[in-house]
Amino acid sequence: MPATRRAIVAVTNDLATDNRVDRTCGVLEDLGHAVELVGRVLPQSPPVERSYATRRFRLWFRKGALFYAAYNVRLFLHLLVHRVQLIV
């Protein structure tokens, strides 16, 4: 039996409110991928309960160049630790 393919879907918005990304992750799950959704958490964000794994980064910045730099560094470190076959 082949190993399950792992996929990480990375977004810079709050995971609780993005239905398009939820549908994309659902399709990847239906195709047999083990999906992990990676995004950020804001102070007013509600909890997220999905059928796939989620990871929410707490970042010091909320917008601008420093936000994107901090997000990309955290995502890079996360990807160094987790082996995946697909990054969306």
PyMOL commands that set and color helices and strands:
alter all, ss='L'
color gray80, all
select helices_A, chain A and resi 15-17+19-30+64-81
alter helices_A, ss='H'
color red, helices_A
select strands_A, chain A and resi 5-14+33-40+53-57+86-87
alter strands_A, ss='S'
color yellow, strands_A
deselect
rebuild
show_as cartoon
